[in-house]
């Protein structure tokens, strides 16, 4: 049986980018196996994510087929509202070098050859997915909230980014 994932530190900038009121961000080492089970172990201590079941996670996620799509999802999770654009907010499509640098550092922690999975409905569009579109659907996984997750998987590490908001 694979060992339980061990939490690793994320770059310091991640604390600023992933507001704990609306986000969960974690990096963990693991020895491979069934990533949905490992992810549920990682999120188990979070009040909104503690009831996520591996079968639900596996059934309600799809692979993100482009690295740029994974970066768009990380942008949405770190900075965007899932419910509606707020008046006066800057579009997530507007370049933000500080945000982009931080998200790249977070992805670098995962390492080479990562595969990414999400419950964002845009993943159905394959490589042409637009994860920053203002209208989208998602398969809610976290229960009574609207949530979007991005899960990065390599043979040695898991990255879990999750945004949740009251629906």
N, C-alpha and C positions, 0 to 999 in steps of 0.2 A: 504494500500500500504506500502511495507517495507520502512524503512528509508534509506536515501542515505548512502553508506558506509563511515565510518570515518577513515581516514588514521592514522595508528599507527606506532611508530618507529620500525625499524629493528635493530638488533644488530649492533654495530659500525663496526664490521668486514665486513659487507655487502657492505659498501661504497668502500672498497678496492677490493672486489670480483666482483662486478657488475659495470663495467666501463660504465658510462652514455653515452659514444659515441656509444656503441653497445648494451646496456642493459637497461631494465627498471625493477626495483624491488620495490614492494610495499606490505605492509601488511595493512589490513583494518578490522575493526569490521563491522558487519552487522547483521541484524535481520532475516536472512534467506530469502527464496523466490527463485527467478530465478537467479542463479549465473551468467549466461551470461550477463544479464542486469546490474547487480552490477559491474561486471568486466569492462564493457564498460564505466561505470561512473568513475571508478578508473583510467583508461588509457586516458580518454577524453582530458586531458591537454597536452599529449605528442604529438609532431609534427608528428611522424610516426605512432602513434597508434590512433590518434584522430578520424579517420574515421572507426574504427572497429565497426561493427554492431553486436548486440547480436545474431541475427539469423545466421549470417556467423560463429560466434564463436561457437555456439552450433552445427552447421552442420559440422564443420571442425575440431572438437576435438573428441578424444576418451579417455576412461578411462585408466589410467596407473594402471596395476593390481598388481604391487609389490612395496613395499617401496624402495627396492634397485634400481628399475627402476626410481623412482622419484628422488633418489639421483644422479643417472647417468645423468638424464636430467638437474638437477641443476648444475652439474659439467660442462656439455657441455655449458649451458647458461652462466655460470660464467667465463669460461676459454677457450672455444674452438671456432675455426673458423668454420662457417657453410659451407664455400665455399671450402676450401681445407686446408690440413695440411700445415703449414708454415715450411720451411726448418729450421732445428735446434731447433724446439719446442719439448718440452717434451710431451710424450704421456699422454693423459688424464687418461689412465689406470695405469700410474705410481703413486703409493701412494704419497699423499701430506697431511700429518697430519694437517697442518694449514688450508688448504682449506676444508678438510673433517670436521674438528671441527667447522668451521664457518658455513658451510652448515647445519650441524646438529643443531646449535643454531638457524638458520633461521627457520628450520622446527619445532623446539620446540616452537617457537612463535605462530605457528598455533594451536598447541594443539593436543589432542588425537582424534583418529577416523577420520583423514583427508582422503578425496578422492582426487585423482589427475587426471588432464586432460591435454592432449597435442595435438598439431597438428603434432607431429613427427610421420612419417609413421610406425616406429618400434612398435608402440602400437598395431598394428594389430597382432603381434606375441604373444600377451597375456603376461603371466608371464615369458616367455622365451625371451622377447624383449631385444635386445642389443642396447641401446641408444648411445653407444660410437663407434659403427661401423663407419668406414670412409665413406662408401657409404650408403646413406639413402635418402628417399624422405620426403617431408613435404607438407601439404596443406597450402600454403601461405595465411595468413589472413591480414597482414599489408599493402597490396597493392604492390607497385613496389619493394619490398625488399624480400630477403630470410629471413624467420623468424621462430623461434621455441619458443613456449610458454610452460610453466608449470603453471597450475593453481591449487592451493590447496584450498579445500573447507571443512569447518566444519560448524556447526550450528551457530557459533558466529564469525568466522573469514574467511577471504579470503587472500590467498597469490598469488601474480601475479609476475612471473619471465618471462621475455621475452628478447630474443636476436634477433637482426636484423642486416643484412649486405646488402650492395648494391649487387645485383645480376649481 
